C-alpha cells in the first residue's frame, strides 16, 4: 500500500460506530438496501401497481440481506469475521450490479443457467458490453474498495470482541420473520407466486434479487434432475399433445415449393413496425427506412404475416433459431443452445430435409462460431456446413463486435453458396442491425438518425436501412446467378430491437405518447416480420392470422411437401384451416385476435383497455386460454429438459452422431463431393461449367445509392443539377 493512500485515509474522519462489528454490519446492510431500492426504481421495470406493492418492494431487500450478511456475525475470529462480512457484501453487490447491467439489454434477470452458460456467450459480446455501463454505476461499487482500504489502513478498526451468539441468532430470526411476512404479503397480492408460472419480474418485485436467485438455483437443480430421471414413458403426454394439436395443411398450399432450395434470411433485431415506416428528419422530410423489404412484403410472390410474434426469452437469437427450426420453445432460463445444444437430441429442419429429401444444409454467419455455442449445436441440428468468421475476410473496417457487416457478409457468402449441392437448405445470419445500432462505416452513413433522448433508438433506423439495402443486393445476386427462380426465400425477424425499457422513448415515433404507454403497447411491439417469398407464385397476400415463430417449421415443411404428422412439433401450419390463433410468450403471457395477456394484466385488443375481474364469462375464457399456453410451454420444457427426443423413433429419422460433422476445411469437403459426383453434381458452380458467379454480385455504398447527398456537399451547382435528374426519375 502506497504512502499516498495512507495519507489520504489519514485525513479522513469516520464515525466511531464503524469501529464495532455491529456498526459496520448495519452500515453495509443499509447501503445494500439503498442500492437495491435504487436499482428497483432506476434499472428495473417491475410494474408496481399499488401502495401494498411499494411496501413489499421496500421490505424485500431486508430479509435476505440480513440473513446472508448476518452469517459473518457468527464468526468469532476478528479477521475472519471482517473478511467474511466484506466478501458477502461484495458478492451481493456484484449480483445486484450484474442484474442491473444485464436488464438494460435483455429486460430480464440473471438466472443460474445464465451464469453457467456465460462463458460460451461472452466471447461474442466484446465492445457492446461496455456500452451497457452508465457513469452512475459507480454508486454500486465505489464503496467496496473504500471499506477495504479503510480496514487495511486501520482507519476502521476491527473490534476484537465478537458479537454475542444470542444477538446473531436474534438477527437471523428477525430475517426469517421479515421474509415470512414478505412472502405472506406477496401471496396476498399474487396468489400461487411460487407454485404457478409467473415472470421473473414478479419474483424480483415480491421477493427481491437475492431470494429470486436462491429460488432459481433450487429450480435449476430440480430441472437438471429431470433429464437424469427421464424415460421413454414421459413421451406419452408429449405425443398426445402433438396429436391433438396437429393442424392439417391446406391442400392448395401443400407442396407448392417442393424440391426448391430453401434460403432463410435472418433479419437481426428487426421489428414489424419498420415495415412501411418512414422516419421524418428535423427538416420534415420523410425517409423510407426499408424500401426493398416494403416492396417484397406486398409482392404477389410473397406470403406475409403482419401478426407474427417472436417468442424468444433470454436466449434471444438462439431461441429464435430453436423455435424456427425445431418448433420448440427455448428454455425458461438461459439458452438451450448453450446449455443443451451439444448434448440433446433434435428433429430440426436441416436433419429432416437431409434425411427425407436429400437436401444439403449450411449456415452462414460472419461471427465467432462458438457464440451461442453454435459450432456444436448446429451439429446436433444436422447442418452439413457452418461458415463462421474463419471463412470470411473480416477486417476492422468491414466488421464490428458482432461480426462481419451485412453487405460484405452476403457478398462473400456467394463463393460458398454456389458450391453447395442442390437442393439446399441455408440460413444467413445478418448482424449489422444489432445493438448498439451505430457501427456502420462512413461510406454507409447518410440515413438520418432519430432525435429521441435514447441514442440506441436514434441509430436503429439507419442500421435497418443498411440491412434493407444488403438484402436487396443479395436478392439481385440470386436473380443474376439463376438461384432465385428455384428457391423459396424466407425472411424473419428474430426478436425485438428496441427493448421494453426503451419503448417509452420510442412512443412518439410510432404515433403514441410516452405518458400513456403501458404493457399492452409493449406486447404489440413484439411483432416481427415473417415473409415467405416463392418466385413465380402469383397468389401472395398479407395474412392476418395471429402466429409465432414456433409455427414456422410445420409451415415450411408443408410448403415443401413434407408430411409432419410423425414429427413432434408444437406449432401449427400458418395456412391450415384448423389452426388456433393463440400465441404463447415464453413467460406465460399470450395474445389472440381478441385479447392480449401480458405480465399479469389482460387487455382488449380493440381498444387497449384492461379486462376487469368482474367480467366472469371472459375470465373463464381467459383461464382456458392460459391453461393451453401453460400446457404448450410445459410440453416444450418436458421435451427439452428431459431430452425426450432421444427416445422417439416414430419419425423414422436416423439419430445424429455429431462426431460425423466437422466444420473445418469445409471448402475442401465441398470440392471433394463435387469431384466425386462428376457430371451428376448439382451445385451452381458445376451447372455454370465451373465458372464462379461471385463476379455477378454488385454491392454499392449508401453514397452510391444517394448521389444527391454527395452532390450537395460540393460547391459546383452544375454537379448538383446533374445528380438530381436520375434521382427524380
Secondary structure, DSSP 4 states (H G I P E B T S, - for coil): --HHHHHHHHT----GGGGSHHHHHHHHHHHHHHHHHHHHHHT------SHHHHHHHHHHHHHHHHHHHGGGGG--SHHHHHHHHHHHHHHHHHHHHHHHHHHHHHSS---HHHHHTHHHHHTTTGGGGGGG--GGGHHHHHHHHHHHHHHHTTSSPPPSSPPPHHHHHHHHHHHHHHHHHHHHHHHHHSTTTTTS---HHHHHHHH-HHHHHHHHHHHHHHHHHHHHH--GGGHHHHHHHHHHH--PPPTTTTTTTTT-EEEEEEETT--GGGTT-EEE-TTS-EEES-HHHHHHHT-TTEEEESSEE----TTTHHHHHHHHHHS----SSS-HHHHHTTTS----HHHHHHHHH--EEEEE-SS-TTGGGHHHHHHHHT-SEEE-GGGS---SSSEETTEE-HHHHHHHHHHHHTTSPSSEEEEEE--SS-TT-----GGG--SPPP-SS-HHHHHHHHHHHHHHHHHHHHHHHHHHHT-GGGEEEEEEE-S-SS-GGGHHHHGGGGT--TTT--HHHHHHTTB--EEEEETT-----EE---EEGGGHHHHHHHHTT---TTS---S--TT-TT---EEE-TTS-EEESSEEEETTEEEETTT-PBPPTT-HHHHHHHHHHHHHHHHHHHHHHHHHHHTGGGG--TT-PPPP-GGG---SSHHHHHHHHHHHHGGG--SHHHHTTT--SGGG-----HHHH-HHHHHHTSS-HHHHHHHHHHHH-
